[in-house]
Amino acid sequence: MIAEYALGLPMIGWPLAFFLATYFFGGYFTIRTAISSTLRGKFEVDFLMLVAALGAALIGQWGEGAVLLFLFSLGHALEEYALSRASKSIEALAELAPRTALVRRGDNEPGEVPVEEIIVGDIVVVRPNSRIPSDGFVVSGLSAVDQAAVTGESIPVEKEPVADPGRARLTVDTLPAANRAFAGTVNGSGVLEIEVTATAADSTLSKVVDLVRTADQAASPTQQFIDRFQRWYVPVVILGVAVTLLVSMYVFGQPFADAFYLAMTVLVAASPCALAIATPAAVLAGVARAARAGVLVKGGAPLETLGRVKAMAFDKTGTLTWGAPRVTSVIPADDATEADLLATLVAVESLSDHPLASAIVRDLGDRVPTSQRLEATDLHAVVGRGVRASIGDQSIEVGNLRMFDEQQITLPANLQQAYAQALDSGQTLMIVRRGDRFLGLVGVMDASRAESAHVLRALRETNVGQFIMISGDNQRVADAVGRDVGVDTAIGDLLPEDKVEQITRLSERYRPIAMVGDGVNDAPAMARANVGISMGAAGSTVALETCDIALMSDDLGRVPFAVRLSRATSQIIRQNLIASLAIVVILIAATFLGLNIGAVVLVHEGSTLIVVANALRLLNFDKGKEHAGIEHEDKPVHLSEG
């Protein structure tokens, strides 16, 4: 019967040739896609379009079939063009690294070589206002480098040579920001010489590009649901089309050609074109937007999940704090002056290589005038207590309370009170005694970042309900930092395996949960959380590989932005899904009222473009507002060393 309708038409000569050409050019890529998906056992939109176009041809409606394939192909082309805006944001990252570099090898003059030929240990010369070709550390020159493309930092970072190049080769992952350089970043007005630590393929930029390119392959929960939905939806549509054909012919008595045409129109109307692209478009745009802000999101799953977290756990050291001691209090005794206390303490601690001694000399050294500086001698440590030294003929003791209790020496009343208060605040205290007189005490602690409390307040505004700090420090220190930054619970005295156990317990109570850490020591705990967020991942292979979301710079203030972007992405996905399903329902109803195939395809492809355009709004999400009032505190160079 079908052959009768098709072969009975006077469709010969040039009209038939043009229609066949339209079918070929309009359906070529559709056929390829349909065959590929069908061989994998998946019946998708392209398959439905081909069935409809062939059905139109078989009943002699060549024009309708040609319009269907033309509009479907045009819609796909426009869709790809629109999506390329998001893709270009990612591909632009790959174009940041220069093609060639000036390389000095041995005593030879610098020569230009392709970046692919640069090897670890080469010295690259970077001229003013040019891009850095490889990861490495600065061995010569001073300049400011714009690192926005890699770390998202808006302010150029001052660069200077490392103090010990030999040691730098061993500790490259922990070098200060002032010494490290990344491929693709832009040099300022000075000339820099950089020793290469990674080839072009292994640079931070290359890893970021690769991870972002493959991010959309990690399907989000919504996309996984849509994929499962389409597996049964397409067969149901085909069954519905068959029912429409039979009911039209045998219940309503329509001629076969009219019934078949209606069935094909229903087939096109029920095709989930916009539904199929709704989630991938939003995820692609969201991942691209995050990458431009220095936040690397590994796919749709963490991008969607982050917006649903009910609680966040934070590591203390290096995350909520800078991970290095700072002098936080100086309290002279009643019968001593601050000048005497500082001059004596700095003189003694300048002889020690203890981390606390370095912090004291660094923070208090400038407060001692040159004319008042003293010279200490004969330094020796008293294990677990402190140190002893001499200044002139006087004995100096600097240590904890145990040092003096064992000698049955009692602190003055004002120092006893100050000691108790400072100890409750989590400080490590050093009492200074010169001869037979107490000069005072100095408190040192790993103080919180200035932005930590602001970040937690911003996160509360995004409806994250609980904040937990987990730390290996003693409980008193954890409590002090926790109070300062505003967490709900501070848990101290934890070994790495204890942190994993705590995250497991928290996940059972608050699901989903995110864990924010440095990406190395906290890797097991972050892996146990639903979303692991790594700080300062630029240049750290371990951090990039062990987390779900990486903050490329050491910038805690971007966590609220990542949460807001996640929620905006989920909202866009919901909008797209509702619009897509609504269009399908409306079109199916309209086909029974006489809407033809051409109009149905036009509306379908138009809705697809609207869905994509809606997703692309994410590319400009919170542009220039990544910190939303949180003033970023740059990591002090002296706290980054070693």
Buried (B, 14 or more C-beta within 10 A) or exposed (E): EBEEBBEEBEBEEEEEEEBBEBBEEBBEEBBEBBEEBBEEEBBBBBBBBBBBBEBBBBBBBBBBBBBBBBBBBBBBEBBEEBBEBBBEBBBBBBEBBBEBBBBBEEEEEBEEBEBEEBEBEBBBBBEEEBBBBBBBBBBBBBBBBBBBBBBBBBEBBBBBBBEEBEEBBEEBEBBBBBBBBBBBBBBBEBBBBBBBBBBBEBBBBBBBBEBBBEBBEBBBBBBEEBBEEBEEBBEEBBEBBEEBBEBBBEEEEBEBBEBBBBBBBBBBBBBBBBBBBBBBBBBBBBBBBBBBBBBBBBBBBBBBBBBBBBBBBBBBBBBBBBBBBBBBBBBBBEEBEEEBBBBBBBBBBBBBEEEBBBBBBBBBEEBBEEEEEBEBEEBEEBEEBBBBBBBEEEBBBBBBBEBBEEEEEEBBEBBEEBBEEBBEBBBBBBBBBBEEEBBBBBBBBBBBBEBBBBBBBBBBEBEBEBBBBBBBBEBBBBBBBBEBBBBEBBBBEBEEEBBBEBBEEBBEEBEBBBBBBBBBBBBBBBBBBBBBBBBBBBBBBBBBBBBBBBBBBBBBBBBBBBBBBBBBBBEBBBBBBEBBBEBBEBBBEBBEEEBBBBBBBBBBBBBBBBBBEBBBBBBEBBEEEBBBEBEBBBBBEEBBBE
